[in-house]
Amino acid sequence: MLNPEKVLKKYVPMTETAFYILLSLDEPRHGYGIVKHVEKITKARLLLGSGTVYGTLTKMQKDGMITVFADEERKTVYERTDIGMLILATEINRLKELHENAIKYGGDEDDHQNI
């Protein structure tokens, strides 16, 4: 198993694609289930292609962030590992800090309406 610190340095900050794939594994899902879940929670703003999803899943599995939960009817079902949960929690905390600082230092909402 890889060192969690090395995996953290490799993934944080995360790409939006990796973030949403890992976030979608709040329950075991197969690749197509991940695609549909990301589409739903982003209101179709982010549409993931199967090549992108399976490439990212393969990389995450190699890095110990996810594991195969089950093989069902020719569909591989994935779930997060402890390292995957640590990476996701770290990224969520980073995003919360970004959001808080954007609100605190980003100026008034009214300042940006004419942009």
Helices and strands as residue ranges (DSSP letters): H 4-11, H 16-24, E 29-30, H 31-41, H 50-62, E 66-72, E 75-80, H 82-105, G 109-112
